[in-house]
Amino acid sequence: MTSTSKPPGLARFNDLEERAALAALHEACASTAWARQLLAARPYATPEALYSASDAAMAALDTADLAEAMAGHPPIGRPKPGDPTSAREQSGMAGAAEALKAEMLELNLAYQERFGHVFLICATGRSGEEMRDAVKERIGNAPEQEREIVRTELGKINRIRLARIVEED
């Protein structure tokens, strides 16, 4: 690929009909505001331009938009049945011991009770123990601090998911 050519997946994404592009973006992030902002900025010259637009859109989300984005994520340790994306992203919990899975369930419930939403972390590449330690560490955060951590984690997840779209052959 030359420096002036676009990855095939990016070119395909740029050329998608609006409804199909919106659907692809919703697969990456459940926030309508985020998806519409990325859609409006097409076409993207490079994957990095798309990732930068994603970061800017994530930073601009208000509390309701952030809640909508979080609602698209299942609790850690309980990927959506039949959803290969959440299963792949949470693979660090798949082989975890039953005791760790049970502890994660309890921690998820305590976190959700405290903050009103699922514990959200970019789980890709993390072990079950790392995710457990993160929820234990973050459950004591102030709600405003936790909301910004969640925003950062969502941004990481979105970049990984967008990369899968633009890097497809």
C-alpha positions in Angstrom: 0.0 0.0 0.0 1.4 3.4 -0.9 1.2 6.3 1.4 -1.5 7.9 -0.7 -3.8 4.8 -0.8 -6.5 4.1 1.8 -6.9 0.7 3.5 -9.6 -1.2 1.6 -11.9 -1.1 4.7 -11.6 2.6 5.1 -12.4 3.2 1.4 -15.4 0.8 1.8 -16.6 2.7 5.0 -16.3 6.1 3.2 -18.4 4.7 0.3 -21.1 3.1 2.4 -24.6 4.5 2.0 -25.5 6.6 5.0 -27.8 4.1 6.7 -25.2 1.3 6.3 -22.4 3.5 7.6 -24.5 4.5 10.6 -25.2 0.9 11.4 -21.5 0.1 11.2 -20.8 3.0 13.6 -23.5 1.8 16.0 -21.8 -1.6 16.1 -18.7 0.2 17.3 -20.5 2.5 19.8 -24.1 2.8 20.9 -24.1 6.6 21.1 -26.2 8.2 18.4 -24.5 11.5 18.8 -21.0 10.0 18.4 -22.1 8.0 15.3 -23.7 11.0 13.7 -20.6 13.2 14.3 -18.4 10.6 12.7 -20.8 10.1 9.8 -20.9 13.9 9.1 -17.1 14.1 8.8 -16.8 11.4 6.0 -14.9 10.8 3.9 -11.8 10.1 6.0 -8.4 10.4 4.3 -6.6 8.0 6.8 -7.5 5.7 9.6 -5.9 8.2 12.0 -8.3 10.9 10.8 -11.2 8.6 11.7 -9.7 7.8 15.1 -9.1 11.5 15.9 -12.7 12.3 14.9 -13.8 9.5 17.2 -11.8 10.9 20.1 -13.2 14.4 19.5 -16.8 13.0 19.3 -16.3 11.1 22.5 -14.9 14.2 24.3 -18.0 16.1 23.2 -20.6 13.6 24.6 -22.8 14.9 27.3 -24.0 12.8 30.2 -27.0 11.4 28.4 -24.9 10.5 25.3 -22.3 8.8 27.5 -25.1 6.8 29.2 -26.4 5.7 25.8 -22.9 4.6 24.8 -22.4 2.6 28.0 -25.8 0.9 27.6 -24.4 -0.9 24.6 -21.9 -2.8 26.7 -22.6 -5.9 28.7 -21.1 -6.4 32.2 -17.6 -7.8 32.3 -17.8 -11.6 32.6 -21.2 -11.7 30.9 -20.7 -11.0 27.2 -23.9 -10.7 25.1 -24.9 -14.2 23.9 -24.2 -14.7 20.2 -22.1 -11.5 20.1 -18.6 -12.4 18.9 -17.3 -8.8 19.6 -18.1 -8.8 23.3 -16.9 -12.4 23.6 -13.6 -11.5 21.9 -13.1 -8.4 24.0 -13.8 -10.1 27.2 -11.8 -13.3 26.5 -9.7 -12.6 29.6 -12.7 -13.7 31.7 -13.6 -16.7 29.5 -11.1 -19.1 31.1 -11.2 -17.5 34.6 -11.9 -19.7 37.6 -15.5 -19.9 38.8 -14.5 -18.0 42.0 -13.1 -15.1 40.0 -16.3 -15.0 37.8 -18.5 -15.0 41.0 -16.3 -12.2 42.5 -16.6 -10.2 39.3 -20.4 -10.6 39.3 -20.5 -9.3 42.9 -18.2 -6.4 42.0 -20.2 -5.6 38.9 -23.4 -5.4 40.9 -21.8 -3.2 43.6 -20.3 -0.9 41.0 -23.6 -0.6 39.1 -25.4 0.2 42.4 -22.8 2.9 43.2 -22.6 4.5 39.7 -25.9 3.5 38.0 -24.2 1.9 35.0 -22.1 -1.2 34.1 -18.4 -1.2 35.0 -16.8 -0.3 31.7 -13.1 -1.0 30.8 -11.3 -1.7 27.6 -11.0 -5.4 28.3 -9.1 -6.3 25.2 -5.8 -8.0 26.3 -6.6 -7.9 30.0 -6.8 -10.9 32.2 -9.8 -11.5 34.5 -7.6 -10.6 37.5 -6.6 -7.3 35.9 -10.3 -6.4 35.3 -11.2 -7.4 38.9 -8.4 -5.3 40.3 -9.5 -2.3 38.1 -13.1 -2.5 39.4 -11.9 -2.7 43.0 -9.7 0.3 42.4 -12.3 2.4 40.6 -15.3 1.7 42.8 -14.1 4.3 45.3 -13.9 7.1 42.7 -16.1 10.1 42.8 -18.9 9.9 40.2 -17.4 12.7 38.1 -14.0 11.1 38.1 -15.4 7.8 37.2 -17.4 9.3 34.3 -14.2 10.7 32.8 -12.4 7.3 33.2 -15.4 5.6 31.5 -15.2 8.2 28.7 -11.5 7.3 28.2 -12.2 3.6 28.3 -15.0 4.0 25.7 -12.6 5.9 23.5 -10.1 3.1 23.6 -12.8 0.5 22.8 -14.1 2.7 19.9 -10.6 2.9 18.4 -10.2 -0.9 18.5 -13.6 -1.4 16.9 -13.1 1.2 14.3 -9.7 -0.3 13.5 -11.5 -3.6 12.7 -13.8 -1.8 10.3 -11.0 0.1 8.4 -8.5 -2.8 8.4 -10.9 -5.3 6.8 -9.7 -6.5 3.4 
